[in-house]
Amino acid sequence: MSSLMWFRKGLRLHDNPALLAAIEGAKHVYPVFILDPYFLRPDPTAPSPGSTRVGINRIQFLLQSLQDLDQGLQARGSRLLLVHGDPVEIIPSMITQWRVNRLCFERDTEPYAKERDARVKELAAELGIKELVTPSTHTLFDPDETIARNKGHVPTSYGQFCKAIGTPAEPLEAPTSIPGPDPEKKGIPTISVPTLTELGYGESDQEFLQQIVKGGETEALARLEVMMAKTDWVAKFEKPKTDPSAFAEPATTVLSPYLKFGCLSPRLFYSKLMAIYQKKTGHSKPPQSLEGQLLWREFFYTVGHATPRFDCMVGNSLCKQVPWTDDDALLAAWRDAKTGYPWIDAIMTQLRQQGWMHHLARHAVACFLTRGDLFVYWEKGRDVFDRLLIDGDWSINNGNWLWLSASAFFSQYFRIYSPITFGQKYDKSGKYIRRFLPVLKDFPAQYIYEPWKAPLDVQKAAKCVIGVDYPGPIVDHAEASKQCKERMAAAYALAKQSTDLPSQEAVEELRRTVNPGGVKRKEQYGAAGSMAPAGKKSKGDIRKYLKK
Ligand SMILES: Cc1cc2nc3c(=O)[nH]c(=O)nc-3n(C[C@H](O)[C@H](O)[C@H](O)COP(=O)(O)OP(=O)(O)OC[C@H]3O[C@@H](n4cnc5c(N)ncnc54)[C@H](O)[C@@H]3O)c2cc1C
């Protein structure tokens, strides 16, 4: 018997039922990882022309995870076989070349993966593979089982979801030894884990590489241990009470990148939480507790798996049809941290530099881009997060953007985060802003969230003149948020007219009525992202004007 163990996510040895099944009674096991060009296609908005749709912090995390997996396999008598190419071609050719009888891989629920895996399964069956093992271990529960427990209905609220679930299975131990590939077989890959440069990431990308966590199962288990050792903190954890501006020591676990790549099993994380809860009476509860956070992940996986077009507005039965603005200049200002609102720009800078931000910081910028201020399509913001987050995850990212844009799951569109006072609540002196926007570091605390309000002599003393060294606010928040509320109210009223999704013609009509000229910029500062006050042409002109 020989088995092909195809690693995709699930980059771990502990609690890996697919791997254990591959080993069971096998003489040879071929542990393979395929660098799929689908994920490595070029991104026109990336800093280096050759770099790909996966941001540098995430790709570095993946490469480290592969190195760690290879070391773990080697310590057990095997090694990772790394290949570049299309899995739909590569897996069948490996099955034939190495005379594999058993194919094992963890089930994936993302649309691209579902299509790819369905094709691979078909081809494997044609090649006579009798044993196909694809356990659902990226999540605590199999999404289809949860739906079956919910009487065949997709749970569309967290409450419904929590009522439908059972108890997760206990995590399994890592294997102690793994039979190696057959050395007699031809075509066993020998390439090692590539470098960032080999994958096309240039120097201008590498400027943004400020990893806060290193990839791999070893690091994941060590981080889990450190977090779970803080038993009081775990027992009292309530997400809304954690501080989004804490950057030196984040206020949450930062285990999301490990869960994304499966370096950490969610069942192991869950079982450690349960062990702590058993000893601590009065511990916090879902949805705010750490258990509650893992259940949010499960919820979005379940609903995302079973909702057609979950990642789109049009044709998504859960999603409000909103006449968003397709304004690339506003999008670029938000993406490139040039909105002129320091709290927003600092968060977007942290995203680009570190690939991670606190949950409430994600709330703030997602709300600002969509229903709070700029009224830009949520899918456009989702794409930026998808590229830059280390934990960028199809189900969770789409689920949260649907939520934050009040398109699904959450309907209080009128509760808007202020880009000024929300950050101030946690960080009066603006330490977070000074860290991520050093151009503002010398501003007095009084003005750090609204630097455009500082008198010119204060701006000059801080060596940062607004409109010259840092942009003025792109929109007037009071006015923009009022307009956003009116437009959302109209979209909600349209949704009420029928139980069916409104037609796109109706949405277009609404756009003409409530959003005729798009989003109004703050006139004083000219075009979005521009640093020039209205009527002034160049930085040189502005400097002359300021000297007067
Ligand atoms: C607009 C937006 C986009 C997001 N995109 C992603 C994404 O692509 N990938 C991602 O992992 N998280 C995403 N989140 C959810 C959340 O912000 C992160 O999971 C969390 O901040 C990760 O930090 P942590 O590991 O310290 O979380 P902790 O608070 O320590 O939580 C533990 C784990 O629970 C899960 N979790 C926590 N919050 C959520 C949530 N709201 N939804 C689903 N699972 C959750 C994560 O796996 C996390 O690692 C997004 C949130 C928003 C508002």
The ligand as an ORCA input file, in Angstrom:
! r2SCAN-3c Opt
* xyz 0 1
  C     -13.753     43.244      7.861
  C     -13.139     42.064      8.584
  C     -12.439     41.101      7.879
  C     -11.890     39.995      8.542
  N     -11.170     39.080      7.813
  C     -10.648     38.002      8.442
  C      -9.899     37.026      7.724
  O      -9.724     37.125      6.505
  N      -9.384     35.974      8.418
  C      -9.576     35.822      9.762
  O      -9.076     34.856     10.344
  N     -10.296     36.715     10.449
  C     -10.832     37.791      9.844
  N     -11.572     38.702     10.566
  C     -11.996     38.337     11.939
  C     -11.117     38.790     13.082
  O     -10.833     40.149     12.985
  C      -9.816     37.997     13.182
  O     -10.069     36.614     13.131
  C      -9.093     38.295     14.492
  O      -8.891     39.672     14.643
  C      -7.776     37.548     14.502
  O      -7.036     37.863     15.635
  P      -6.847     36.823     16.821
  O      -6.362     35.527     16.302
  O      -6.016     37.512     17.822
  O      -8.340     36.667     17.327
  P      -8.899     36.149     18.738
  O      -9.792     37.211     19.256
  O      -7.800     35.694     19.605
  O      -9.850     34.949     18.327
  C      -9.407     33.598     18.197
  C      -9.785     33.079     16.819
  O     -11.189     33.146     16.625
  C     -11.462     33.413     15.246
  N     -12.192     34.686     15.140
  C     -12.076     35.772     15.919
  N     -12.935     36.734     15.522
  C     -13.595     36.248     14.471
  C     -14.610     36.756     13.621
  N     -15.143     37.966     13.771
  N     -15.043     35.974     12.607
  C     -14.563     34.730     12.437
  N     -13.594     34.191     13.205
  C     -13.130     34.940     14.219
  C     -10.132     33.553     14.533
  O      -9.807     32.324     13.940
  C      -9.194     33.885     15.693
  O      -7.871     33.503     15.446
  C     -12.094     39.844      9.933
  C     -12.799     40.816     10.631
  C     -13.306     41.922      9.972
  C     -14.071     42.944     10.757
*
